[in-house]
Structures are given as C-alpha cells and as structure tokens.
Amino acid sequence: MNVASTPLTHCTPNCAYNKLPTIKLEPFSGDIEPWPRLWEQFQSSVDTNHFVSRTNKHAFLRGYLEGEPKHLVDGIAVTAEIYRETKRILHAKYGDKNRIIQAHLDYLEDLKPI
C-alpha cells in the first residue's frame, strides 16, 4: 500500500505524523516583533495538529527558541504535562499585544525621512 496516496482517514497517527510537510520557521531570539508571526505559523503547523503528541509539540517549540526565550524555559522538562505551562510562560513574556504595538511604533518613529 502506498502511504502517500492513502487518505488521511485511513492513516494511523504515526503515518500522518511521518507525512507532516517540512516547515521552515525562523528561530525566535526574543525580539518581540516577530513573536506573533512565529506563534501563528507554529500553531497552524504543529500546535493544532492532533496527530503530533504534546511531548513532540513541546520539543518542536523548544527547537525554535534561542537566546533569551530559550534560557527562559531551559530548566523546564520537555514533557506533555508541562507543554501548556511553557506556552503560557512564552505568551506572558512575548505575547502582550500592547508591547508588540509599542515595538512597531518605536520602529516607525526611528525611521529616517528620505
């Protein structure tokens, strides 16, 4: 049986997991402006995929972190039970819409006129 042509409804969770499309997300290093883009892409590609275990989602999320955000969650075990807490910590630090808006405004204010 050719797995690539098997409809998803007839595919086991392991089969579907092996067929995830390759996604290229930029690593997140703590600059608040790219956080919404990273989270939206991660959420639509991995977080809402019911065929990926929470432990693997947690590992994938941690794999996209570097610098400050990585250090923020370094001491947290990569387990299914702690995945929700890791997301909460990251959202609390980087997901504040007012801070994101202010970062955009600061960027616009710093632009030099042409």
C-alpha positions as CSV (number, residue, x, y, z in Angstrom):
1,M,0.0,0.0,0.0
2,N,1.4,3.4,-1.0
3,V,1.2,5.6,2.2
4,A,1.4,8.8,0.1
5,S,-1.8,8.0,-1.6
6,T,-3.6,6.8,1.5
7,P,-6.4,9.1,2.5
8,L,-5.8,10.6,6.0
9,T,-9.0,9.0,7.3
10,H,-7.4,5.6,6.7
11,C,-4.0,6.5,8.0
12,T,-2.7,5.8,11.5
13,P,-1.5,8.7,13.7
14,N,2.1,7.5,13.2
15,C,1.6,7.5,9.4
16,A,0.2,11.0,9.4
17,Y,3.0,12.3,11.7
18,N,5.6,10.9,9.2
19,K,3.9,12.8,6.4
20,L,4.0,16.3,8.0
21,P,5.1,18.9,5.5
22,T,8.5,20.4,6.1
23,I,8.1,23.8,7.6
24,K,10.8,26.4,7.9
25,L,10.2,28.8,10.8
26,E,12.8,31.4,11.8
27,P,14.2,30.8,15.2
28,F,12.8,33.2,17.9
29,S,15.5,35.0,19.8
30,G,13.4,37.4,21.9
31,D,12.7,40.3,19.7
32,I,9.0,40.9,20.4
33,E,8.0,41.9,16.9
34,P,8.4,38.5,15.2
35,W,6.7,36.6,18.0
36,P,3.1,36.8,16.6
37,R,4.3,35.5,13.2
38,L,6.2,32.7,14.8
39,W,3.4,31.7,17.1
40,E,0.8,31.8,14.3
41,Q,2.9,29.7,12.0
42,F,3.8,27.2,14.8
43,Q,0.2,27.0,15.9
44,S,-1.2,26.3,12.5
45,S,1.6,23.8,11.6
46,V,2.2,22.0,14.8
47,D,0.2,23.1,17.8
48,T,-3.2,22.3,16.3
49,N,-2.1,19.1,14.7
50,H,-3.8,16.3,16.6
51,F,-1.5,13.7,15.2
52,V,1.5,15.2,16.9
53,S,1.9,14.3,20.6
54,R,2.2,17.1,23.2
55,T,5.7,16.0,24.0
56,N,6.7,16.3,20.4
57,K,4.9,19.7,20.1
58,H,6.9,20.8,23.2
59,A,10.2,19.6,21.7
60,F,9.4,21.3,18.4
61,L,8.5,24.6,20.1
62,R,11.7,24.5,22.2
63,G,13.7,23.8,19.0
64,Y,12.6,27.2,17.6
65,L,13.9,29.2,20.6
66,E,17.3,30.7,21.0
67,G,18.8,33.3,23.3
68,E,16.6,34.8,26.0
69,P,13.4,32.7,25.3
70,K,15.5,29.5,25.3
71,H,17.0,30.4,28.6
72,L,13.6,31.4,30.0
73,V,12.4,27.8,29.6
74,D,15.7,25.9,29.8
75,G,15.0,24.4,33.3
76,I,11.6,23.1,32.3
77,A,11.3,19.4,31.4
78,V,10.1,18.6,27.9
79,T,7.0,16.6,28.8
80,A,3.4,16.6,27.7
81,E,2.2,17.8,31.1
82,I,4.5,20.9,31.0
83,Y,3.8,21.9,27.4
84,R,0.9,24.2,28.3
85,E,3.0,25.9,31.0
86,T,5.8,26.5,28.6
87,K,3.4,28.1,26.2
88,R,1.9,30.3,29.0
89,I,5.4,31.5,30.0
90,L,6.3,32.4,26.4
91,H,3.0,34.2,25.8
92,A,3.2,36.1,29.1
93,K,6.7,37.4,28.1
94,Y,6.3,37.9,24.4
95,G,2.6,37.9,23.5
96,D,1.5,41.2,25.1
97,K,-0.2,43.0,22.2
98,N,0.4,46.4,23.7
99,R,4.2,45.7,23.9
100,I,4.1,44.5,20.3
101,I,2.2,47.6,19.1
102,Q,4.7,49.8,21.0
103,A,7.6,48.0,19.4
104,H,6.1,48.7,16.0
105,L,5.5,52.3,16.8
106,D,9.1,52.7,18.1
107,Y,10.4,51.2,14.9
108,L,8.3,53.7,12.8
109,E,9.5,56.6,15.0
110,D,13.1,55.7,14.4
111,L,12.8,55.7,10.6
112,K,14.8,58.4,8.9
113,P,13.0,60.6,6.4
114,I,14.0,60.1,2.8
